[in-house]
Amino acid sequence: MADITVEVVCATPGRQLLRQVTLPAGSRVAEAVERSGILKEMPEVVYDRARLGIFSRRVEPDEVLRDGDRVEIYRPLTLDPKDARRRRAG
């Protein structure tokens, strides 16, 4: 089976990490996150398996990856979008 290459990214207000990883075809999103090592380098990130995406589209950790995918590790929102709009308006 051929290998695929994907990017795994994570950002905080202070920094951003991007890692390219090569995995066997048929690998899943959670495997790419683990292989990237980003979570070890960014211990301040609270990892929630429900907050993952590929190219800004929410996905499950067991979704199968395709060559060239960009896996994104999302942070929890610090401010509810509705509250932010109210603050700007008011």
N, CA, C and O atoms as a MOPAC input file, in Angstrom:
PM7 MOZYME 1SCF
protein

 N      0.84700 1    -1.18200 1     0.00000 1
 C      0.00000 1     0.00000 1     0.00000 1
 C      0.89400 1     1.24700 1     0.00000 1
 O      1.94100 1     1.25600 1     0.64700 1
 N      0.49600 1     2.26700 1    -0.70100 1
 C      1.29000 1     3.49700 1    -0.82700 1
 C      1.14700 1     4.36600 1     0.42300 1
 O      0.19600 1     4.23100 1     1.19200 1
 N      2.10700 1     5.24900 1     0.59800 1
 C      2.05900 1     6.20600 1     1.69900 1
 C      1.37600 1     7.49100 1     1.24200 1
 O      1.32100 1     7.79500 1     0.05100 1
 N      0.85600 1     8.23900 1     2.22000 1
 C      0.28000 1     9.55800 1     1.96200 1
 C      1.01200 1    10.56900 1     2.84200 1
 O      1.57500 1    10.20800 1     3.87500 1
 N      1.00100 1    11.82100 1     2.43400 1
 C      1.58400 1    12.89500 1     3.22400 1
 C      0.48800 1    13.89900 1     3.53300 1
 O     -0.23200 1    14.34600 1     2.64000 1
 N      0.37100 1    14.24800 1     4.81200 1
 C     -0.62200 1    15.22600 1     5.25900 1
 C      0.06700 1    16.25400 1     6.14200 1
 O      1.16100 1    16.01300 1     6.65200 1
 N     -0.57500 1    17.39800 1     6.31900 1
 C     -0.11900 1    18.41500 1     7.25600 1
 C     -1.01600 1    18.36900 1     8.48200 1
 O     -2.21800 1    18.12700 1     8.37600 1
 N     -0.42100 1    18.60600 1     9.64700 1
 C     -1.18400 1    18.73800 1    10.88100 1
 C     -0.83900 1    20.10700 1    11.44800 1
 O      0.33600 1    20.44000 1    11.60000 1
 N     -1.86700 1    20.90800 1    11.76300 1
 C     -1.63600 1    22.25900 1    12.25900 1
 C     -2.41000 1    22.50500 1    13.54800 1
 O     -3.47500 1    21.93500 1    13.78600 1
 N     -1.82800 1    23.38100 1    14.37300 1
 C     -2.47900 1    23.81500 1    15.59800 1
 C     -1.98400 1    25.21700 1    15.90200 1
 O     -0.80400 1    25.51300 1    15.71200 1
 N     -2.87000 1    26.07900 1    16.36900 1
 C     -2.48200 1    27.45600 1    16.66500 1
 C     -3.08100 1    27.89000 1    17.99800 1
 O     -4.19900 1    27.52200 1    18.35500 1
 N     -2.29900 1    28.68200 1    18.71400 1
 C     -2.75700 1    29.35300 1    19.91900 1
 C     -2.58500 1    30.84500 1    19.64600 1
 O     -2.00500 1    31.20500 1    18.62100 1
 N     -3.05900 1    31.71400 1    20.51100 1
 C     -2.84500 1    33.14200 1    20.26400 1
 C     -1.36100 1    33.50500 1    20.14000 1
 O     -1.01900 1    34.48200 1    19.47400 1
 N     -0.47900 1    32.72800 1    20.77700 1
 C      0.92600 1    33.06200 1    20.77700 1
 C      1.78700 1    32.37800 1    19.73100 1
 O      2.86200 1    32.87500 1    19.39500 1
 N      1.32900 1    31.24200 1    19.20900 1
 C      2.15300 1    30.54500 1    18.22400 1
 C      1.34700 1    29.55600 1    17.39700 1
 O      0.20500 1    29.21900 1    17.71000 1
 N      1.98700 1    29.11000 1    16.33500 1
 C      1.35800 1    28.16200 1    15.41500 1
 C      2.39300 1    27.10500 1    15.04000 1
 O      3.55500 1    27.42400 1    14.78800 1
 N      1.96600 1    25.85900 1    15.00700 1
 C      2.84500 1    24.78100 1    14.56600 1
 C      2.21300 1    24.06300 1    13.38500 1
 O      1.00100 1    23.85200 1    13.34400 1
 N      3.03900 1    23.69900 1    12.44300 1
 C      2.61600 1    22.92900 1    11.28100 1
 C      3.64100 1    21.81900 1    11.09900 1
 O      4.84500 1    22.07100 1    11.05400 1
 N      3.15700 1    20.60200 1    10.99500 1
 C      4.03200 1    19.45100 1    10.79100 1
 C      3.52400 1    18.63400 1     9.60300 1
 O      2.32300 1    18.40200 1     9.46100 1
 N      4.44400 1    18.21000 1     8.76800 1
 C      4.10600 1    17.28200 1     7.69900 1
 C      4.41100 1    15.88500 1     8.19100 1
 O      5.47700 1    15.63300 1     8.75200 1
 N      3.47500 1    14.97800 1     7.98200 1
 C      3.69500 1    13.59100 1     8.38000 1
 C      3.36900 1    12.67000 1     7.22000 1
 O      2.47800 1    12.94700 1     6.41700 1
 N      4.09900 1    11.57900 1     7.14800 1
 C      3.85400 1    10.55400 1     6.14200 1
 C      3.30500 1     9.33400 1     6.85700 1
 O      3.87300 1     8.85600 1     7.84000 1
 N      2.20000 1     8.84600 1     6.34700 1
 C      1.47600 1     7.73000 1     6.95700 1
 C      1.10200 1     6.71600 1     5.88200 1
 O      1.08700 1     7.05200 1     4.69800 1
 N      0.80500 1     5.49600 1     6.27300 1
 C      0.30100 1     4.53300 1     5.29400 1
 C     -1.08800 1     4.95200 1     4.80300 1
 O     -1.88000 1     5.49500 1     5.57400 1
 N     -1.38000 1     4.70400 1     3.54000 1
 C     -2.72700 1     4.97300 1     3.01500 1
 C     -3.73600 1     4.23700 1     3.89600 1
 O     -3.48600 1     3.11700 1     4.34000 1
 N     -4.86900 1     4.87500 1     4.14000 1
 C     -5.88900 1     4.29300 1     5.00500 1
 C     -5.77800 1     4.76200 1     6.44900 1
 O     -6.59300 1     4.37900 1     7.28800 1
 N     -4.77500 1     5.58900 1     6.74700 1
 C     -4.62100 1     6.11600 1     8.10700 1
 C     -5.74100 1     7.09300 1     8.42500 1
 O     -6.40100 1     7.62500 1     7.53200 1
 N     -5.93400 1     7.31100 1     9.70000 1
 C     -7.03700 1     8.14600 1    10.17100 1
 C     -6.52700 1     9.44100 1    10.79800 1
 O     -5.34400 1     9.58200 1    11.10700 1
 N     -7.44900 1    10.37400 1    10.97700 1
 C     -7.11500 1    11.70100 1    11.49700 1
 C     -6.39200 1    11.60700 1    12.83700 1
 O     -5.36200 1    12.25500 1    13.01900 1
 N     -6.90200 1    10.82000 1    13.77200 1
 C     -6.28700 1    10.71100 1    15.09300 1
 C     -4.84700 1    10.20400 1    15.00000 1
 O     -3.99700 1    10.61600 1    15.78900 1
 N     -4.56800 1     9.32500 1    14.05400 1
 C     -3.20800 1     8.81100 1    13.87200 1
 C     -2.26600 1     9.92200 1    13.41000 1
 O     -1.11700 1     9.98900 1    13.84700 1
 N     -2.74800 1    10.78100 1    12.53700 1
 C     -1.92300 1    11.89500 1    12.05300 1
 C     -1.60700 1    12.86000 1    13.19000 1
 O     -0.47900 1    13.33900 1    13.30400 1
 N     -2.59600 1    13.14400 1    14.02900 1
 C     -2.37300 1    14.03800 1    15.17200 1
 C     -1.31000 1    13.44300 1    16.09000 1
 O     -0.38500 1    14.13800 1    16.51100 1
 N     -1.44300 1    12.16400 1    16.39400 1
 C     -0.47900 1    11.49700 1    17.27400 1
 C      0.91600 1    11.49900 1    16.65800 1
 O      1.88800 1    11.83000 1    17.33600 1
 N      1.02400 1    11.13900 1    15.40500 1
 C      2.32600 1    11.03900 1    14.73700 1
 C      3.01000 1    12.39800 1    14.60300 1
 O      4.23900 1    12.47600 1    14.57200 1
 N      2.21700 1    13.46900 1    14.52300 1
 C      2.79300 1    14.80200 1    14.32800 1
 C      3.61900 1    15.27400 1    15.51900 1
 O      4.57500 1    16.03000 1    15.34700 1
 N      3.25900 1    14.83800 1    16.72600 1
 C      3.96500 1    15.27400 1    17.92400 1
 C      3.59800 1    16.67400 1    18.38400 1
 O      4.17400 1    17.17700 1    19.34900 1
 N      2.65000 1    17.30900 1    17.71100 1
 C      2.27000 1    18.67800 1    18.06000 1
 C      1.77000 1    18.78900 1    19.49500 1
 O      2.10400 1    19.74600 1    20.19500 1
 N      0.98000 1    17.83100 1    19.93500 1
 C      0.41100 1    17.92200 1    21.28200 1
 C      1.48900 1    17.85900 1    22.36000 1
 O      1.32000 1    18.44000 1    23.43200 1
 N      2.58400 1    17.17200 1    22.09600 1
 C      3.69500 1    17.13700 1    23.05200 1
 C      4.44400 1    18.46500 1    23.06000 1
 O      4.94500 1    18.89900 1    24.09700 1
 N      4.51800 1    19.10800 1    21.89200 1
 C      5.20500 1    20.39400 1    21.79800 1
 C      4.35300 1    21.55900 1    22.28600 1
 O      4.87700 1    22.62500 1    22.61000 1
 N      3.05200 1    21.35600 1    22.33800 1
 C      2.13500 1    22.41700 1    22.77500 1
 C      1.26800 1    21.89600 1    23.92700 1
 O      0.06500 1    21.70400 1    23.75300 1
 N      1.86400 1    21.66700 1    25.09600 1
 C      1.09000 1    21.11900 1    26.21400 1
 C     -0.03200 1    22.04700 1    26.68800 1
 O     -0.94200 1    21.61600 1    27.39500 1
 N      0.03700 1    23.31800 1    26.29600 1
 C     -1.00900 1    24.25900 1    26.69500 1
 C     -2.32100 1    24.02600 1    25.94500 1
 O     -3.36000 1    24.55100 1    26.34600 1
 N     -2.28900 1    23.25700 1    24.87700 1
 C     -3.48700 1    22.98900 1    24.08200 1
 C     -4.27700 1    21.86500 1    24.73800 1
 O     -3.75300 1    20.78200 1    25.00000 1
 N     -5.54800 1    22.14700 1    24.99600 1
 C     -6.44500 1    21.13200 1    25.54500 1
 C     -6.98700 1    20.34500 1    24.35900 1
 O     -7.77900 1    20.85800 1    23.56900 1
 N     -6.55000 1    19.09200 1    24.24500 1
 C     -6.92800 1    18.26000 1    23.09900 1
 C     -8.29500 1    17.64800 1    23.31800 1
 O     -8.53100 1    16.95800 1    24.30900 1
 N     -9.17500 1    17.90500 1    22.39700 1
 C    -10.52700 1    17.35000 1    22.41400 1
 C    -10.74100 1    16.66700 1    21.06500 1
 O    -10.76400 1    17.32900 1    20.02800 1
 N    -10.89600 1    15.35500 1    21.07800 1
 C    -11.04200 1    14.59200 1    19.83300 1
 C    -12.24800 1    15.04800 1    19.01000 1
 O    -12.34000 1    14.73200 1    17.82400 1
 N    -13.16300 1    15.77800 1    19.62000 1
 C    -14.33800 1    16.28500 1    18.90000 1
 C    -14.03900 1    17.60600 1    18.19400 1
 O    -14.89800 1    18.13600 1    17.48900 1
 N    -12.83400 1    18.14200 1    18.37500 1
 C    -12.46400 1    19.43200 1    17.77200 1
 C    -11.33400 1    19.25200 1    16.76400 1
 O    -10.23000 1    19.76900 1    16.93200 1
 N    -11.65100 1    18.49700 1    15.70700 1
 C    -10.69300 1    18.24800 1    14.63600 1
 C    -11.33900 1    18.58500 1    13.30200 1
 O    -12.55600 1    18.48700 1    13.14700 1
 N    -10.52000 1    18.97800 1    12.34900 1
 C    -11.05500 1    19.28900 1    11.03100 1
 C    -10.04400 1    18.98600 1     9.94400 1
 O     -8.85800 1    18.78100 1    10.20200 1
 N    -10.55000 1    18.96400 1     8.72500 1
 C     -9.71800 1    18.87300 1     7.52800 1
 C    -10.15600 1    20.02800 1     6.64100 1
 O    -11.31100 1    20.10000 1     6.22100 1
 N     -9.22300 1    20.92800 1     6.36100 1
 C     -9.51700 1    22.11400 1     5.54900 1
 C    -10.78400 1    22.81900 1     6.03300 1
 O    -11.68300 1    23.09000 1     5.23700 1
 N    -10.86100 1    23.11700 1     7.32600 1
 C    -11.95600 1    23.87000 1     7.96300 1
 C    -13.28800 1    23.12900 1     8.01600 1
 O    -14.31400 1    23.73800 1     8.32000 1
 N    -13.29600 1    21.84700 1     7.73100 1
 C    -14.51300 1    21.03500 1     7.81200 1
 C    -14.36200 1    20.09100 1     8.99400 1
 O    -13.42000 1    19.29900 1     9.04300 1
 N    -15.28100 1    20.17100 1     9.94200 1
 C    -15.22600 1    19.30400 1    11.11200 1
 C    -15.26800 1    17.84000 1    10.68700 1
 O    -16.03100 1    17.45900 1     9.80000 1
 N    -14.43100 1    17.02400 1    11.33800 1
 C    -14.38300 1    15.58900 1    11.03500 1
 C    -14.26700 1    14.78900 1    12.31900 1
 O    -13.91900 1    15.32400 1    13.37200 1
 N    -14.55900 1    13.52100 1    12.22100 1
 C    -14.39100 1    12.58800 1    13.33200 1
 C    -12.94100 1    12.11100 1    13.36000 1
 O    -12.27800 1    12.10000 1    12.32300 1
 N    -12.44200 1    11.71800 1    14.52700 1
 C    -11.05400 1    11.26400 1    14.62700 1
 C    -10.76300 1    10.02100 1    13.79500 1
 O     -9.61300 1     9.76200 1    13.44200 1
 N    -11.81100 1     9.25000 1    13.48000 1
 C    -11.58800 1     8.02800 1    12.71500 1
 C    -11.80100 1     8.20000 1    11.21000 1
 O    -11.83600 1     7.21500 1    10.47200 1
 N    -11.94400 1     9.44000 1    10.75700 1
 C    -12.08700 1     9.67800 1     9.31300 1
 C    -10.78200 1     9.31800 1     8.59400 1
 O     -9.68900 1     9.63700 1     9.06400 1
 N    -10.92000 1     8.65300 1     7.45500 1
 C     -9.75400 1     8.23800 1     6.67700 1
 C     -9.18200 1     9.44200 1     5.93000 1
 O     -9.91800 1    10.22900 1     5.33400 1
 N     -7.87200 1     9.56700 1     5.97500 1
 C     -7.17900 1    10.68400 1     5.33200 1
 C     -6.89500 1    10.40400 1     3.87100 1
 O     -6.80000 1     9.25300 1     3.44400 1
 N     -6.75900 1    11.49300 1     3.10400 1
 C     -6.31900 1    11.41300 1     1.71200 1
 C     -5.01300 1    12.17700 1     1.59300 1
 O     -4.73100 1    13.07800 1     2.38400 1
 N     -4.23400 1    11.81300 1     0.61300 1
 C     -2.96100 1    12.48800 1     0.38700 1
 C     -3.19200 1    13.98500 1     0.21600 1
 O     -4.06700 1    14.40100 1    -0.54500 1
 N     -2.40100 1    14.79700 1     0.92900 1
 C     -2.50100 1    16.24500 1     0.81700 1
 C     -3.46100 1    16.90200 1     1.78300 1
 O     -3.56000 1    18.12900 1     1.79600 1
 N     -4.18200 1    16.12800 1     2.60300 1
 C     -5.10700 1    16.71600 1     3.57700 1
 C     -4.36500 1    17.58700 1     4.57500 1
 O     -3.18300 1    17.37800 1     4.84900 1
 N     -5.08600 1    18.57400 1     5.11700 1
 C     -4.56000 1    19.44600 1     6.16600 1
 C     -5.43300 1    19.22500 1     7.39500 1
 O     -6.57800 1    19.67600 1     7.44100 1
 N     -4.89100 1    18.53400 1     8.38500 1
 C     -5.61100 1    18.23000 1     9.62000 1
 C     -5.43500 1    19.40000 1    10.57300 1
 O     -4.31400 1    19.84200 1    10.82300 1
 N     -6.54300 1    19.90100 1    11.10500 1
 C     -6.51500 1    21.05600 1    11.99500 1
 C     -7.00600 1    20.65600 1    13.38100 1
 O     -8.04900 1    20.02100 1    13.52700 1
 N     -6.24000 1    21.03800 1    14.38500 1
 C     -6.60900 1    20.81200 1    15.77700 1
 C     -7.18600 1    22.12700 1    16.28400 1
 O     -6.47500 1    23.12900 1    16.37000 1
 N     -8.47700 1    22.12600 1    16.62000 1
 C     -9.14500 1    23.35800 1    17.03900 1
 C     -9.09100 1    23.53400 1    18.54800 1
 O     -9.09500 1    22.56400 1    19.30600 1
 N     -9.04100 1    24.80400 1    18.97000 1
 C     -9.10500 1    25.16400 1    20.38800 1
 C    -10.54900 1    25.49400 1    20.73800 1
 O    -11.33700 1    25.85200 1    19.86200 1
 N    -10.89900 1    25.37600 1    22.01400 1
 C    -12.23300 1    25.82600 1    22.42300 1
 C    -12.34000 1    27.34300 1    22.23600 1
 O    -11.34800 1    28.05900 1    22.36300 1
 N    -13.52000 1    27.81500 1    21.94100 1
 C    -13.74200 1    29.25600 1    21.82600 1
 C    -13.57700 1    29.90000 1    23.20000 1
 O    -14.04100 1    29.36200 1    24.20500 1
 N    -12.92300 1    31.03800 1    23.23500 1
 C    -12.76500 1    31.72900 1    24.51300 1
 C    -13.92100 1    32.68900 1    24.76300 1
 O    -14.15000 1    33.11200 1    25.89700 1
 N    -14.65100 1    33.03300 1    23.70100 1
 C    -15.77900 1    33.94400 1    23.81700 1
 C    -16.87200 1    33.46900 1    22.87900 1
 O    -16.62200 1    33.21600 1    21.70100 1
 N    -18.06800 1    33.34900 1    23.39400 1
 C    -19.20100 1    32.94600 1    22.58300 1
 C    -19.41900 1    33.98000 1    21.46900 1
 O    -19.41900 1    35.18000 1    21.74500 1
 N    -19.60400 1    33.54100 1    20.22300 1
 C    -19.78800 1    34.49900 1    19.12000 1
 C    -20.95500 1    35.47100 1    19.33900 1
 O    -20.87200 1    36.63200 1    18.93900 1
 N    -22.03000 1    35.01100 1    19.96400 1
 C    -23.16300 1    35.90400 1    20.22600 1
 C    -22.76500 1    37.00600 1    21.21700 1
 O    -23.12500 1    38.17100 1    21.04300 1
 N    -22.02100 1    36.62200 1    22.24900 1
 C    -21.55100 1    37.62200 1    23.21900 1
 C    -20.61500 1    38.62400 1    22.54500 1
 O    -20.67900 1    39.81900 1    22.83200 1
 N    -19.76700 1    38.16000 1    21.67300 1
 C    -18.84400 1    39.05300 1    20.96800 1
 C    -19.60800 1    40.07700 1    20.13200 1
 O    -19.25000 1    41.25500 1    20.11900 1
 N    -20.65500 1    39.64000 1    19.43600 1
 C    -21.47600 1    40.56300 1    18.64200 1
 C    -22.16900 1    41.59000 1    19.54000 1
 O    -22.22300 1    42.77600 1    19.21800 1
 N    -22.69500 1    41.11500 1    20.66600 1
 C    -23.35500 1    42.03900 1    21.60700 1
 C    -22.38000 1    43.09300 1    22.11700 1
 O    -22.73800 1    44.26600 1    22.22500 1
 N    -21.16800 1    42.69300 1    22.42800 1
 C    -20.16700 1    43.64600 1    22.92800 1
 C    -19.81100 1    44.67300 1    21.85700 1
 O    -19.67100 1    45.85900 1    22.15700 1
 N    -19.66600 1    44.23000 1    20.62100 1
 C    -19.32900 1    45.16800 1    19.54600 1
 C    -20.48800 1    46.12700 1    19.27900 1
 O    -20.27100 1    47.30000 1    18.97600 1
 N    -21.71600 1    45.62600 1    19.39200 1
 C    -22.88400 1    46.44100 1    19.07600 1
 C    -23.20900 1    47.43600 1    20.20400 1
 O    -23.79200 1    48.49500 1    19.97400 1
 N    -22.82500 1    47.06900 1    21.39500 1
 C    -23.36100 1    47.81900 1    22.47800 1
 C    -22.54700 1    48.66700 1    23.29200 1
 O    -23.05000 1    49.30000 1    24.22000 1

